Amino acid sequence: MQDEIVPIWLPRLAARAGPRFLQIADALQAAVAQGSLKPGDRLPPQRQLAAQLDIDLTTVTRAYDEARRRHLLEGRGARGTYVAAPKVELTAVLDLSMNTPPPPDGVDFDDLLKQGLSQVLMSADSGLLMTYHLGGGSDCDRQAGAKWLAPMFGPLDSQQVLVCPGAQAAIAALILALTEPGDVILAEPTSYPGLRAAATQFGRRVIAVEADRNGMLPQMLEQACREHQPGLVYLNPTLQNPTAITMAQRRRKELAGIAQRCNTRIVEDDPYWLLAEAPPPPIATFAPERVYYISTLSKCLTPGLRVAFVLIRDPQERERFLVALRSFALMVAPLTAALATQWIFDGSADALMAGVRKEARLRHRMARDLLAGRYSGAGDGLHVWLELPGYWNCAQLARAADAAGIAVTPAEAFATGSGSVNAIRISLGSIKDRARLRAGLQRLSHLLAQRPESLDAAVV
């Protein structure tokens, strides 16, 4: 006897309620949650559902694919498509450790990706997309970079903008191009771990310069410059990773002035500027000849693009940078660069970034509510810096959180000197589902309220 098809359900499709395939998938998910569709029920064939809804078959196919991605459906070959049994997750780790942009609500990323790639393939020579590019990006890619940087700097000469495969590659290439083995790089006591990793690999020394709640202290930077004669100073002045501090304009001007007086150079790593609420101008606007500015798409759009733009004013230093970059990364994948360029020029990048910004701020409000009394974020960006109560130390809490199925990053991971503050970084974008993020923050809040001794007593 053949399986009977369940009576067809007909979701209401609204013209302004988002893509129709998502409306169908959402209706299917609701039907499963309400029990009107049960595990093992056989769904109608796609053509039949398309005819009933008077929509095209492709839309229903995409809806079924999306429902499979959500583990709602399973295919059984020629027998058809069935409602899947609930998936039991035995290792449901809630990852609050990775700084990635949150998925924006109402933005169909799959459609955005398909449309962007389709436009690229229609307008570009496929041969050029599959060969070497040695010049720091095509003219078109550099123009896209200048457009991306325009909110920070206004109109730019696109020849001063170089395209490279991510901010980490840019930092490494600047270290190679502008310093020698054994040189000192100055940074804040709590700073981006990728700097230390690159410096260590290349035989450079990172020395911490004292900072306050507004960033690196000018008088301490000047003293360190005179004492160590650094090859570079590394700063991340907007929504700093990990402290989430945004340096005030006055402090930026003071640090730029010191770089000029002490004849030193600053790497301004600024991945979050476009996510911040009314940030001050970059340090590079106050000392353009002394500052190398990096802006990546990974934190504003998606890490998968692996595209960053580097603003270098001097032509000889641009060439030195490219020589260094080619020694380990050669180039951005041309197809990826072309997609980033397409999105920047057709407005997709702005739309996606607006969605990321809106979602990030919503998640900050959630964190503020759930971590009452402990939240110290800036209200935007991708992360929260949480200083811990005295009865916890950061490494101990990270281990306890891991045992509770939550991944966080302890302050020691960001330390450039011998000491570190007692805090953890909580990333708000790495959990796609908002409800799961809420669950993770609630679990973490509960853990913070307990003392380690009470957890030790619960051993079984």
N, C-alpha and C positions, 0 to 999 in steps of 0.2 A: 504494500500500500504506500502511495506517495505521500510525502509530507504536505500538509495543507498550508496554503499561504494565509497569513493572518489577514483579517479585513483591512483594507488599505486605509491608512490615516492620511489626511490631507491638511498639511500645515497651512496656515494663512501666510501668504507672501506679501509683504508690504513694500511699496516702491522705495521708501526711504529708510528701510531698516537694515541696510547693509547688503552684501552680496547674497544672491538667492541660494547658492549652494551652502553657505554658512547658515542661513535661516533653516534650511532643510535639516542639516546636521544637528543644529540646536534643538529643533523640534523632535528629532529622533532621540536625542539625549534626554530631553524632558519626558518623552513617552516611556523610556526605559526607567527613569527615576521614579515616575508615577506608577509604574507597574502595568500600564496598558500594553506595553511590549515586554515580553519576558525572555530570558535566556532560552535559546532553542527555537524561538519563533522564526519562521521563514518569511523573509521580506518579499514584496512583489518585485518582479523583474524591473530593471531600470527603464525599459521602454514603456512598460505599462504605467509606471509612476509618472514619467514625463508626459504621457498622453493625458493622464488624469489631472495633472497640474497645468497643462498647456504651456510647457516650457521645453527648452531644447534638451536633448539627451545628454549632451556634454555637461550641462549643469547638474543633472542627477548623478552622473558618473563622478563628478568632483565631490558632490555631497557624500556619496558612499565612500569615496576614498578618504575624505576627512573623518567620517565616522569610524572607519577602520583605524586611522591614526589615533583616534581617541579610545581605541580598544572596545568600541561598541558593537562592531560587526566582525564576522569572520566568513570567509568564502569556503565553500565545500565543493569546489569544482563544478561539474555539470549539475549538481543538485541545487545550486543556487547560493543565496546569501542569507545568513542567519544572525540573529542577535547573539552576541558572544556572552559567555559566562563572565562574571566579574573577575577582573585580574587581581590576583593577590600579590602585592609587592612586599617581598621579604626584606629588601634593603632600601627602604624609602628614606634615604638621607636627604635632609633639607639643607641645601647648599647656600649658605650665606657668606661664602668666602671669595667668590669670584666677581670682580667688578665688570659686569656686562650691562648693556642697556636693557631696560625692561621691555617686554613686548608691548607695543602701543595698542590700546584698545581701539577697535574700529578700523585699523589699518590691515588690509589683506596683504600680508607680506608675500605669500606665494604668488599672488597676482602681480604685485609690484615687481617681483623678481622676473617673472615670465615676460611681462611687458618690456622691462628694461633690456633684458637680453635679446628679445625680439627686435627692438629698435636698433641695438648695437649690431646685430647680425645683418639687418637690412641695409644699414648705412656704411658699415666698415668692410674693408677688404679682409677676407678670412685669412689670407696669407700673412697680413701684417699682425693679425691677432695671434698667430702661432709662430712668431719668430722672435729674435733677440732685439731689444731696445736698450741702447747703452747710454742715452743722454739725460737720464733723470726725468723721463716722461716726454711724451710727444708735445708739440706746441698746443694742441687742443687740451691735453691733460693738464698742462701748466696753466692754461687760461682758466680751466675749471678750478685749479688750486687758488688762483688769484681771486676768483669769485667766492670761493669758500672762505678765504681770509678777509674779504672786504668788510664784514661787520667789525672786525678788530682794527683794521688799518685804513679802510677806505680804498680807493683805486691803487692798484699795484702794477708794476712792470712784471708781467708773467714770466719773464726770463730770470727773475730773481727767486722764483718758486720752483723747488725741486720735488719730484714725486718719488716716494720710496715705500718699501713694503712694511709699513707699520712704524710706530713711534720707537719701539725697542731697537729696530735696525737703524733708525735715524740717530738715536743716542749713541749706539755703538760706533757708527761711522764718524760722528763728531769727535768722540774720544780718540779714535785712531788718527783722524786728520789733524787734530789741533793740539795733541799732547804727545809726550814721549814716555817710554817705560820709566817707572819710578816717579812720575809727576803726581802732584797732589790735585785732587778734585774736592772742592768744598761743597758741602750739602748741609741741610738741616739735620738735627739729631734723629728725627723720625722722617723717613723719606722712602720714595719708591724703590722696592727691592731690585728692580731691573737695572738700576744704575749701579748698585754694588756688584751685581753679577757680572755686568759687562766690564767694569773697572778691574775687578779681580782677574778675569780672564786675560785682560790685556796688560796686567802688571802695573796698574795705577793704584794709588792709595786714596781712599775716601776718608776725609777728616770732617767731623761734625763741627758746625758753628752754632753757637747757642741761639735759640729762638724763643719768642714769647707767643702770646695768643694772637699776634698779628704777623707771625712769620719770622724770618731770620733777622737778627738784631744788627742794624747798620754798623754800630761801633765795633761789634765783635767780628763782623765781616772785614772791616778795614784792618783791624788788628791781625786777623788770620791771613789776609792778603800780604801784609808786610812781613809776617813771620814765615809763611810757607811758599810765597810766590807761586800760587796755584796755576795749573794749566787751564782749569775751567772752574766755574761756579755753577752748580746745578740748582735750579729753582722750579717749583711747581706752584705758582702763586694763586691759582684760582681753584677753590674747592680742593685743596691740597690732598693728595693721597699719601697717608690715610687720615689726617686730622680734620679734613673738610674745612679748614680755614681758608678764607679768601683775603688775601693781603690788600690793605687799603692803598689808595693811590699815592698818598704821601710816602709810605714805606717803599713802594715801587720806585718812585723818583729817587729816594735816598740811595737805594741799592744800585740803581743805574748810575748815579753820580759817582759812587765808590768805584764801580767797574771802570769808569773813565779815568778817574784820578789815579787808580792803582794799575792801570793798563792791563786789566784782566778781562776775560770773556765769560759771558753767561750763556748757558743753555737754558732757555725758557721752555719747559715742557708743559704745554697748556691744553690738555685733552678735554677739559670740562668747561672752558670759557663759554661756549655756545649754549650750555645747559644752565648756566648761572643766571640769577635774577640781577640785571643791571650791573655786571662786573666792571671794575675799573679798566682803563686801557692797559694793554700788555706792557711789560717792562721794555720790550723792544721799541715801543714808540718814544721812549725817553732817551735811549742810547742805541739807535739803529745800527751803528757801526760796531758795537760791542756785544750785541745779543743775537743769538741764533734761535729762531722761533719754530716750535714744532706743534702742529695741530693734526690729530688723527681722527679718522672717521670711525674707528673701532668703538669709541666710547659714546658717540652721538648717534650712530646709525646701527652698525652691526660689526662684530669682530671679524666676520667672514670676509669682509672686503679687503682687509690687510693693506690699506692705503693710508699714508700720512703725507702731509705737505710740510716742507721745511723752507723757511724764508731766510735766505743768505744774501746779503746785499753785495758783497765784494765778489767779482767774477773769478779771481784767482782762488779764493776760498771755496767757491762753489765747485771748482774743478778738483780741488784737493778732497772735498767731501765725496765727490762722485768716484774718485780713484779708490778711496777707502771703502765706500759702499760696495764697489764691484769686487773687492777682495773676498767678500763673504756672502753677498746677497744679489749681486749683479743688477737686478731690476725688479720692479713690480710685475706680476703676471699681466700681460697686456690685456687679456680679456677682463680681468678684475678692474684694472685701471679704466678701461673703456666703459664698464658698467657704472663705476663711480662718477665718471665724467658725464655720462648720459643722465644719471639721476640729478646731478648738480645743475645741469643746464635745463632739464625739463621740469624742475620744481619738485621732483619726487623726494630728493634729499631733504628739502625744507619741510615737506609734509610729514615725512617719517620722523624727522628730528622734533617737530612740534608735538607729535604723538608721544615720543619718548619723554620729552620734557614734561608733558602733562601727566603721564603715568608715573614718572619719577616723583613728582610733587605729591601725587595722591598717596604713593607708598611712604613718603616721608611723614605725611599726616597720620597714616596708620602706625608707623613706628613711634611717633610722638605719643599717640594714645596708649599703645600697648606697653611702652617702656617708660611709663609715667615716672617723672622724677629723675630718670637716668638719661633720657634722650638729650643729645647736645649737637644735633645736626644743624645744617644750614637751611634746611627746608627744600633744597634742590640738589641736583647731582645724583650720584649713584650709590653713596655709602654714608654710614653713620660711624662716628668715632665714639666709642662708649667707654668712659672711664669707670673702673670697677670699684665696688665697695672694698674696704680694707681687708675683709676676711677672705677675699679671693685674690690670687695672683693670675695674671693673664694666661700663662701656660697651663696652670691647673684648671682654669675654667674652660680653656679650649679642649682639654682632654675630657672633662666632664660633659661638655656639650657634644663631643664626638660620641661618647657612650650613650647619649640621649638621642642620637640620630641627627645632630645639627653640626654643620661645618662652619666655623668662624675662623678669623685670622688673628692671632695674638700679636701684641705690639712688638714683640721681639723680632718678628719677621721683617719689620721696617726699620730696625735700629741701625744707624750708621756708625755709632760709637759703642762704648763698652756698656753703657746703661740704657734703659728704656723705661718709658712710663708704663703704668699698670692699666692697660686698656686693651680693647679688642676692636677690630674693624668689622662692621656688619654691612655686607653688600645687599642692596635691596632689589637688584635687577635679575639676579641669576636664577631665581625661581619663577618660572613662567606664570603659573597659576596664582592669582591673588589670594585665593582661599588657603593654599598651601603655605604661602608666605606668612599669612596671618597666623597659621598654626605654628610655624617655626618661631615667629616672634613671641607668641604666647608661651611656648615651651621654654624659650630662652629667658623670658621675664620670670617665669616660675623658678627656673634654675638659679637666677641671680638673687632671688629672694631667700634662698636657702643657704645655709652654711655648709662648707665642705664636710664637716664632721657628721652632719645628718645624713649625707649621701653615703659616707663610709659605713654607717650603721645599717644600711639597707642591703648589705651583701647577703646573697642566698646561695 
